[in-house]
């Protein structure tokens, strides 16, 4: 009997999750896939699983996740950078975890999807820091910081485009300031940009985009701000900038296009300057509502692979154009997916604005499950009230489409409490009414419906085609609202 009681106690203790968070599940899986990709020996402690037929849930604890990332780092450095030491003793490991790595799980839970690995601290040895980013479902290195035996940073190698190749090399002076950066921006394999510094400040950038030995552009800087550029197409671009400052947008557009034409004669392959000029042209075309030209400029922009690393602004224009101008929700969805992917690569975290717009595109294209997926990693506590309103509204709307009425009501009620802008409140009230009628709470539903129709009588048209409101439509209140709606419709010019 005592044995049986102890056995039950054992089962009970090991089926209670302590400080578990399901959001870490995806990141844990990404670490496991990264181990497979880099062929790292996996001797870290396995996650505890208990249950019959392996159907019970598993739990990731914050401390377990932090240790898993730490051991991934040590195995990676041991295999691929064996000339650097890594901590082996218990005291060194504890010091690394607390002083260097910190609470990695908290960073991931707050939306940051990158981490840094550190080689071991040892007297007389250099130090290496390797920065990893999440690409799809795996982590990959993109930046390497090299420190000498004195602890001074002397070189940074970086994969700026995150395509698996190092393309930027920063050399530092003894005081830690950069003195020169060389870059391969066109991905041809040779250096085509030279950045020069004096006293920690950028003073000049030289460009040879077509790598023909002739530097077609040189830009000068003061206090890290560009002051003047010389080279092909620069005269036309300066004129365009002056006209744009005077709000003479049509004339500015002509000079930007002329600058681009001159530059392409010298450098026919797309470069970051090509991307920059196309972005400026697209900006004016969009604001001036020249949408035919705007779409052609976008097509040309995205035809150059190099523009991807500089495409966030243009992608945002493109996505917004599809979503709110054309109401082309399918194209908007694909565009925002690409935007979200590039934003995460560039910034190492999720953009709430992009995620919310992507959720709206999914909602309008009738994909509620995908809508919820795009929102699941947003932490409402980190959002300001305005985006938080949309987070709860989109969650509630997508749950409503799936018939998950309890979750829909909870999220829509949160949106209603936050308020948002007055123009959005009628539709929130209307959807709260739909949930109430769907769950047979018609009295509460009528109260929500009254508030919705009081603010926006045009919602009656949606209500008329909704079978959930059949009883309301046949009631005296429904008949009264019908009369008001059609009378109001006749009176409108």
Secondary structure as UniProt FT lines:
FT   HELIX           2..13
FT   TURN            14..15
FT   TURN            22..23
FT   HELIX           24..37
FT   TURN            38..39
FT   HELIX           52..54
FT   HELIX           62..80
FT   TURN            82..83
FT   HELIX           90..95
FT   HELIX           96..101
FT   HELIX           104..109
FT   TURN            110..111
FT   STRAND          114..118
FT   TURN            123..124
FT   STRAND          127..135
FT   TURN            136..137
FT   STRAND          138..147
FT   TURN            149..150
FT   STRAND          153..158
FT   TURN            160..161
FT   STRAND          168..172
FT   TURN            174..175
FT   STRAND          178..183
FT   STRAND          193..198
FT   TURN            199..200
FT   STRAND          201..207
FT   TURN            209..210
FT   STRAND          217..222
FT   TURN            223..224
FT   STRAND          225..231
FT   TURN            232..233
FT   HELIX           234..245
FT   TURN            246..247
FT   HELIX           249..266
FT   HELIX           272..287
FT   TURN            288..289
FT   HELIX           291..303
FT   HELIX           305..310
FT   HELIX           312..320
FT   HELIX           321..325
FT   HELIX           329..347
FT   HELIX           352..364
FT   TURN            365..366
FT   HELIX           368..375
FT   TURN            376..377
FT   HELIX           380..382
FT   HELIX           385..401
FT   TURN            402..403
FT   HELIX           405..418
FT   HELIX           422..438
FT   TURN            439..440
FT   HELIX           442..455
FT   HELIX           457..459
FT   HELIX           460..464
FT   HELIX           467..469
FT   HELIX           470..474
FT   HELIX           476..491
//
